[in-house]
Amino acid sequence: MAGPAIETERLTKSYGRARGIVEVDLVVPRGEVFGFLGPNGAGKTTTIRVLLDFLRPTSGRARVLGLDSRDDSVEIRRRVGYLPGDPAFYPRLTGRELLAWLARMRGGVDQEVIDGLADRLGLDLGRTLRALSRGNRQKVAVVQAFMHRPDVLVLDEPTAGLDPLVRLEVARMVREASEEGRSVFLSSHVLDEVQDLCDQVGIIREGRLVAVERVGDLRARSLRTVTLRFAQPVDPAPFRALPNVRDVTAADTTLHLRIGGSPDALVKLAARHEVLDLVSEPADLEETFLTYYRGDGHAS
């Protein structure tokens, strides 16, 4: 039976006094899109570089597609599509020349596939890399990661520098890869991107993995913002006393609050009064992520 796409055990990379990663235990199932969340400097890129053997771990181990990250690094790179967070290319080559060279290194990629990906992203392959904008160089990086249909895509900030329409196209490409049974490890600090794309999310804080949860579970425990407008002013104290309600403010006949978990008790309490309007904003990962990063460790 096939094991996980990515698995780490107590994976640690130390840079001396500088922060690296510390005892990261991670399992990414095959066929899923896994979001790796954290601000710049939290350890996302270090984890990726250790997985692909660009950095050697200080201790612990990592496996990709059941292969050891050190002993089997060549085979891993053959089966992985990698988009680095800060791609650097030969500036005098055109996009077409660079991608053709990379395709030859991978044993050959159909030019029609390359052209099709470029068309989807609105990329002109005839221009030299040094003549391209930051966003168009990022498009080249996206194409080279996807073009050989890898078993695992490792994408470090994949939509950095891209305009909104191209971001949507990259998201479609990620979903298509997952639907085909391929695995995606997506490092990002763009929370709405992760929320829309990912099956699971890992949150890394100061080099340590502080949470791994299903996106749906994480969203369910996130704090929603609720606005209640009543026919008459109401006492906010009973609402503040509800165990899953926070930040209750009252202004004339309107209450604003945040709630985590089930709204049942809130609805029953509100129903004791004449409710003219109720607005509940969908839960977002933003507050949940910030809660974890502050070190609270739970979202509700």
C-alpha positions as CSV (number, residue, x, y, z in Angstrom):
1,M,0.0,0.0,0.0
2,A,1.3,3.4,-0.9
3,G,2.5,5.5,2.0
4,P,2.3,9.3,2.4
5,A,3.5,11.7,-0.2
6,I,5.7,13.4,2.4
7,E,6.7,12.3,5.9
8,T,9.1,13.8,8.4
9,E,10.2,12.6,11.8
10,R,11.6,15.0,14.3
11,L,13.1,16.9,11.4
12,T,15.5,19.6,12.6
13,K,17.8,22.0,10.9
14,S,19.9,24.3,13.0
15,Y,21.8,27.4,11.8
16,G,23.5,27.9,15.2
17,R,22.0,31.0,16.8
18,A,19.7,31.6,13.8
19,R,16.3,29.9,13.8
20,G,15.8,26.9,11.5
21,I,13.2,24.2,12.2
22,V,12.9,22.0,15.3
23,E,11.6,18.5,15.4
24,V,9.0,18.8,12.7
25,D,6.7,15.8,12.5
26,L,4.6,16.0,9.3
27,V,2.5,13.6,7.2
28,V,1.1,14.7,3.8
29,P,-1.3,12.1,2.3
30,R,-1.1,11.3,-1.3
31,G,-3.5,13.1,-3.6
32,E,-4.1,16.0,-1.2
33,V,-3.3,19.7,-1.3
34,F,-1.4,20.5,1.9
35,G,-1.0,24.1,2.9
36,F,2.1,25.0,4.9
37,L,1.4,28.3,6.6
38,G,3.6,30.8,8.4
39,P,5.0,34.3,8.1
40,N,8.4,34.9,6.5
41,G,11.1,33.4,8.6
42,A,8.9,30.8,10.3
43,G,10.7,27.9,8.7
44,K,8.6,27.1,5.6
45,T,11.4,27.4,3.0
46,T,14.0,25.6,5.3
47,T,11.6,22.6,5.5
48,I,11.2,22.5,1.8
49,R,15.0,22.7,1.1
50,V,15.6,19.8,3.6
51,L,12.9,17.7,1.9
52,L,14.6,18.2,-1.5
53,D,18.1,17.7,-0.1
54,F,19.2,21.3,-0.9
55,L,20.0,21.4,2.9
56,R,21.1,18.5,5.1
57,P,19.1,18.1,8.3
58,T,20.9,18.5,11.6
59,S,18.8,15.5,12.9
60,G,15.7,13.6,12.1
61,R,14.6,12.2,8.8
62,A,12.4,13.0,5.8
63,R,10.8,10.8,3.1
64,V,9.1,11.8,-0.1
65,L,7.0,9.2,-2.0
66,G,8.6,6.7,0.4
67,L,12.1,7.6,-0.6
68,D,14.8,8.9,1.8
69,S,15.4,12.6,1.2
70,R,19.2,12.1,1.4
71,D,19.8,8.6,0.0
72,D,17.3,8.9,-2.8
73,S,17.4,12.6,-3.6
74,V,18.0,12.2,-7.3
75,E,14.9,10.0,-7.8
76,I,12.9,12.4,-5.6
77,R,13.8,15.3,-7.8
78,R,12.8,13.4,-10.9
79,R,9.4,12.8,-9.5
80,V,8.8,16.2,-7.9
81,G,8.0,19.6,-9.5
82,Y,9.6,22.3,-7.5
83,L,8.8,26.0,-7.6
84,P,11.2,27.9,-5.4
85,G,10.2,31.0,-3.5
86,D,12.8,33.1,-5.3
87,P,13.5,31.5,-8.7
88,A,16.7,32.5,-10.5
89,F,17.2,31.7,-14.2
90,Y,19.8,32.3,-16.9
91,P,18.9,35.8,-18.0
92,R,20.1,35.6,-21.6
93,L,17.9,32.6,-22.4
94,T,14.4,33.0,-23.7
95,G,11.6,31.3,-21.8
96,R,11.3,28.7,-24.6
97,E,15.0,28.0,-24.5
98,L,15.1,27.6,-20.8
99,L,12.1,25.3,-20.6
100,A,13.4,23.2,-23.5
101,W,16.7,22.8,-21.7
102,L,15.0,21.8,-18.5
103,A,12.7,19.4,-20.4
104,R,15.8,17.7,-21.9
105,M,17.2,17.3,-18.4
106,R,14.0,15.6,-17.4
107,G,14.2,13.2,-20.3
108,G,11.9,15.1,-22.5
109,V,8.6,17.0,-22.2
110,D,6.1,17.4,-25.1
111,Q,6.4,21.0,-26.4
112,E,2.7,21.1,-26.8
113,V,2.3,20.7,-23.0
114,I,4.8,23.5,-22.4
115,D,3.0,25.8,-24.9
116,G,-0.4,24.9,-23.4
117,L,0.7,25.9,-19.9
118,A,2.3,29.1,-21.2
119,D,-1.0,30.0,-23.0
120,R,-3.0,29.4,-19.9
121,L,-0.8,31.8,-18.0
122,G,-0.5,34.4,-20.8
123,L,3.3,33.9,-21.0
124,D,5.3,35.0,-24.0
125,L,8.1,32.3,-24.3
126,G,9.9,34.3,-27.0
127,R,11.3,37.0,-24.7
128,T,14.6,36.7,-22.8
129,L,14.3,36.1,-19.0
130,R,16.0,39.4,-18.2
131,A,13.4,41.3,-20.3
132,L,10.5,39.8,-18.3
133,S,8.8,41.4,-15.3
134,R,8.8,39.7,-11.9
135,G,5.3,38.3,-12.6
136,N,6.3,36.8,-16.0
137,R,9.4,35.2,-14.5
138,Q,7.1,33.7,-11.9
139,K,5.0,32.3,-14.7
140,V,8.1,30.6,-16.2
141,A,8.7,29.1,-12.8
142,V,5.2,27.8,-12.6
143,V,5.4,26.2,-16.1
144,Q,8.7,24.4,-15.3
145,A,7.2,23.0,-12.1
146,F,4.1,21.6,-13.8
147,M,5.2,20.6,-17.3
148,H,6.5,17.1,-16.6
149,R,3.3,16.1,-14.6
150,P,5.2,15.2,-11.4
151,D,3.8,13.0,-8.7
152,V,4.4,15.7,-6.1
153,L,4.3,19.4,-6.6
154,V,6.3,21.4,-4.0
155,L,5.3,25.1,-4.4
156,D,6.9,27.8,-2.3
157,E,4.8,30.9,-2.5
158,P,3.5,30.0,-6.0
159,T,1.5,33.1,-6.8
160,A,4.0,35.7,-5.6
161,G,4.1,38.6,-8.1
162,L,1.1,37.3,-10.1
163,D,-1.9,39.4,-11.0
164,P,-5.3,38.2,-9.7
165,L,-6.4,36.5,-12.9
166,V,-3.2,34.5,-13.2
167,R,-3.5,33.5,-9.6
168,L,-6.9,32.0,-10.4
169,E,-5.4,30.0,-13.3
170,V,-2.6,28.7,-11.1
171,A,-5.3,27.7,-8.5
172,R,-7.1,25.7,-11.3
173,M,-3.8,24.0,-12.2
174,V,-3.3,23.0,-8.5
175,R,-6.9,21.6,-8.3
176,E,-6.5,19.7,-11.5
177,A,-3.3,18.1,-10.2
178,S,-5.0,17.0,-7.0
179,E,-8.0,15.6,-8.9
180,E,-5.6,13.5,-11.0
181,G,-4.3,12.0,-7.7
182,R,-1.1,14.0,-7.5
183,S,0.0,15.6,-4.3
184,V,0.7,19.3,-3.7
185,F,2.7,20.8,-0.8
186,L,2.0,24.5,-0.9
187,S,3.9,26.9,1.2
188,S,2.2,30.3,1.6
189,H,1.4,33.2,3.8
190,V,-1.6,34.1,1.6
191,L,-4.4,32.8,3.8
192,D,-7.4,33.1,1.4
193,E,-5.3,31.1,-1.2
194,V,-4.7,28.3,1.3
195,Q,-8.3,28.3,2.5
196,D,-9.6,27.9,-1.1
197,L,-7.2,25.3,-2.3
198,C,-6.1,23.1,0.6
199,D,-7.4,19.9,2.2
200,Q,-5.2,20.2,5.3
201,V,-3.1,23.0,6.8
202,G,0.0,22.9,8.8
203,I,0.9,26.0,10.8
204,I,4.6,26.6,11.6
205,R,5.6,29.1,14.3
206,E,9.2,30.0,15.0
207,G,10.5,26.8,13.4
208,R,8.0,24.5,15.2
209,L,4.9,22.9,13.8
210,V,2.2,24.0,16.1
211,A,-0.9,22.6,14.4
212,V,-2.0,20.3,11.5
213,E,-5.8,20.4,10.8
214,R,-8.3,19.8,8.1
215,V,-9.3,23.1,6.6
216,G,-12.9,22.5,7.3
217,D,-12.3,21.7,10.9
218,L,-10.1,24.8,11.3
219,R,-12.7,27.0,9.7
220,A,-15.4,25.5,11.9
221,R,-13.5,26.5,15.0
222,S,-12.6,29.9,13.7
223,L,-14.3,33.0,15.1
224,R,-17.2,34.3,13.0
225,T,-18.3,37.9,13.3
226,V,-22.0,38.3,14.0
227,T,-24.1,41.5,14.0
228,L,-27.6,41.4,15.6
229,R,-30.0,44.3,15.3
230,F,-33.0,44.3,17.6
231,A,-36.2,46.3,17.8
232,Q,-35.2,47.7,21.2
233,P,-31.9,48.1,23.0
234,V,-30.8,44.9,24.8
235,D,-28.6,44.2,27.8
236,P,-25.2,42.9,26.3
237,A,-24.3,41.2,29.6
238,P,-26.1,37.8,29.0
239,F,-24.4,37.7,25.6
240,R,-21.0,38.3,27.1
241,A,-21.7,35.4,29.5
242,L,-22.1,32.8,26.7
243,P,-19.0,30.5,26.8
244,N,-18.2,30.7,23.1
245,V,-18.8,34.4,22.5
246,R,-16.2,37.1,22.6
247,D,-15.8,40.9,22.0
248,V,-19.4,41.9,22.5
249,T,-20.1,45.6,21.8
250,A,-23.4,47.3,21.9
251,A,-24.5,50.5,20.1
252,D,-28.1,51.5,20.5
253,T,-30.1,48.5,19.2
254,T,-27.2,46.7,17.6
255,L,-24.8,44.1,19.0
256,H,-21.5,43.1,17.4
257,L,-19.7,40.0,18.6
258,R,-17.5,37.1,17.6
259,I,-18.4,33.5,18.1
260,G,-16.6,30.2,17.8
261,G,-18.3,26.8,17.5
262,S,-22.1,26.3,17.5
263,P,-24.3,29.4,17.4
264,D,-27.2,27.5,19.1
265,A,-27.0,29.3,22.5
266,L,-26.6,32.6,20.8
267,V,-29.6,32.2,18.6
268,K,-31.8,31.0,21.5
269,L,-30.7,34.0,23.6
270,A,-31.3,36.4,20.8
271,A,-34.8,34.9,20.2
272,R,-35.9,36.2,23.6
273,H,-36.0,39.6,21.9
274,E,-37.4,40.9,18.6
275,V,-34.7,40.5,16.1
276,L,-34.8,42.7,13.1
277,D,-31.6,41.6,11.4
278,L,-28.8,39.1,11.8
279,V,-25.6,39.0,9.8
280,S,-23.0,36.3,10.2
281,E,-19.8,36.7,8.3
282,P,-18.2,33.4,7.3
283,A,-15.3,32.2,9.3
284,D,-11.9,33.0,7.9
285,L,-8.5,31.5,8.6
286,E,-6.9,34.9,9.2
287,E,-7.8,35.1,12.8
288,T,-7.2,31.4,13.4
289,F,-3.7,31.7,12.0
290,L,-2.9,34.8,14.0
291,T,-4.1,33.1,17.1
292,Y,-1.8,30.2,16.6
293,Y,1.1,32.4,15.7
294,R,0.6,34.5,18.9
295,G,1.0,31.2,20.7
296,D,-2.5,30.7,22.1
297,G,-2.7,27.2,20.4
298,H,-6.4,27.1,19.9
299,A,-8.9,29.1,18.0
300,S,-12.0,29.2,20.1
